């Protein structure tokens, strides 16, 4: 809707558009133009006029995208703590060494005891002291962070020392 921009010396060539002040100005105009349109309208115009456009997808979009499902980008994971979850998958698809997700992400400090005992050789008494002095810790309610679900049994997903 602004054919005069093609004649504007700030945007006439690729090198001119790359200059910071020109790029900032052009992106501002593009944002204002796109703000009043749906993704479908922009996608149709991109196809019609040959420019690149792609929707910024959120988790729900990825979950519902049949193309991503067929390419194994999203799939179910049976997490030992959280149960069955739908996750975004491993990006590189390697035939010899395929990636995998074993769990969704453990709560903060979940394996402290295991790591401190097994790899650092600390005794239970020393670990208790570190906890009391707030040198190490686990999940907290405030601020919110990764922690087990309220109905977690305290055993599932734990590595044995």
C-alpha positions in Angstrom: 0.0 0.0 0.0 3.0 2.4 -0.2 4.5 2.1 -3.7 6.4 5.4 -3.1 8.8 3.5 -0.8 10.3 1.8 -3.8 11.6 5.2 -4.9 12.8 6.3 -1.5 16.6 6.3 -1.6 16.8 4.8 2.0 15.2 1.6 0.8 16.1 1.5 -2.9 18.9 -1.0 -2.6 19.7 -3.9 -0.2 22.8 -2.1 1.1 20.8 1.1 1.9 18.1 -1.0 3.7 20.9 -2.6 5.8 22.1 0.7 7.3 20.9 0.7 10.9 18.8 3.9 10.7 17.1 2.8 7.5 16.5 -0.8 8.8 15.0 0.5 12.0 12.7 2.8 10.1 11.6 0.1 7.6 11.0 -2.4 10.3 8.9 0.1 12.2 6.8 0.5 9.0 6.5 -3.2 8.5 5.4 -3.8 12.2 2.7 -1.1 11.9 1.5 -2.6 8.6 1.5 -6.2 10.0 -0.3 -5.2 13.3 -3.5 -4.6 11.4 -3.6 -7.9 9.6 -4.2 -11.5 10.5 -1.6 -14.2 9.8 -3.9 -15.6 7.1 -3.9 -12.2 5.3 -0.2 -11.8 5.5 0.4 -15.4 4.3 -1.9 -14.8 1.3 -0.1 -11.6 0.4 3.3 -13.3 0.9 2.3 -16.0 -1.6 0.9 -13.5 -4.0 3.8 -11.1 -4.0 6.7 -13.5 -3.3 8.0 -12.3 0.1 8.8 -14.5 3.1 6.5 -14.6 6.0 6.0 -17.1 8.8 3.7 -17.0 11.9 5.4 -16.8 15.3 4.3 -20.1 16.8 3.6 -20.8 20.4 3.4 -24.1 22.2 -0.2 -24.7 21.3 0.5 -24.0 17.6 3.4 -26.6 17.7 1.1 -29.1 19.5 -1.6 -28.8 16.9 0.7 -28.7 13.8 0.2 -32.0 11.9 3.4 -31.3 9.8 5.5 -31.1 13.0 3.9 -34.3 14.4 4.7 -36.3 11.2 8.3 -35.1 11.3 8.6 -36.2 15.0 9.2 -32.7 16.2 6.6 -33.1 18.9 5.8 -36.3 20.7 4.7 -37.8 24.0 7.2 -38.4 26.8 6.5 -40.6 29.8 8.3 -38.6 32.5 8.9 -40.5 35.8 7.7 -37.6 37.9 5.2 -35.6 35.9 3.7 -38.5 33.9 2.8 -38.4 30.2 3.7 -35.0 28.6 3.7 -33.7 25.1 7.1 -32.2 24.3 8.9 -30.5 21.5 11.4 -33.0 20.2 15.0 -33.2 19.3 16.0 -30.9 16.4 18.6 -33.0 14.6 17.2 -36.2 13.3 20.2 -38.5 13.1 19.8 -42.0 11.7 22.8 -43.6 13.5 22.4 -41.9 16.9 18.8 -40.6 17.2 18.1 -38.2 20.0 15.6 -38.9 22.8 14.1 -37.2 25.8 14.0 -39.3 29.0 12.3 -36.7 31.2 10.8 -33.3 30.9 13.3 -31.6 33.2 13.8 -32.4 36.8 12.9 -30.0 39.6 15.7 -27.7 40.9 18.1 -29.6 43.1 16.4 -32.9 42.5 19.5 -35.0 42.2 21.7 -33.1 44.8 22.2 -36.0 47.1 23.0 -38.4 44.3 25.6 -36.2 42.7 27.1 -35.0 46.0 27.5 -38.5 47.3 28.3 -40.5 44.2 30.6 -38.0 42.4 32.0 -35.8 45.2 32.0 -38.4 48.0 30.2 -36.2 50.5 28.6 -37.9 53.5 25.0 -37.5 54.6 26.0 -35.3 57.6 28.0 -32.9 55.3 25.0 -32.6 52.9 22.7 -31.9 55.8 25.0 -29.1 57.0 25.1 -27.6 53.4 21.3 -27.6 53.4 21.0 -26.0 56.8 23.4 -23.2 55.8 21.4 -22.7 52.5 24.5 -23.5 50.4 22.5 -26.1 48.5 18.8 -26.4 48.3 15.8 -27.7 46.4 12.7 -26.3 44.8 10.8 -23.5 46.5 7.3 -22.1 46.2 8.4 -18.4 46.1 9.5 -17.5 43.5 7.8 -20.3 41.6 10.0 -22.7 39.7 10.3 -26.3 38.7 9.2 -28.5 41.5 7.4 -31.9 41.7 3.6 -32.0 41.4 1.7 -31.7 44.6 0.6 -35.4 44.5 4.2 -36.7 43.8 5.0 -39.7 46.0 8.6 -38.7 46.7 10.0 -41.8 45.1 9.2 -42.0 41.4 12.1 -40.6 39.3 14.7 -40.8 42.1 18.1 -42.1 41.3 19.4 -44.5 43.9 22.7 -43.8 45.6 
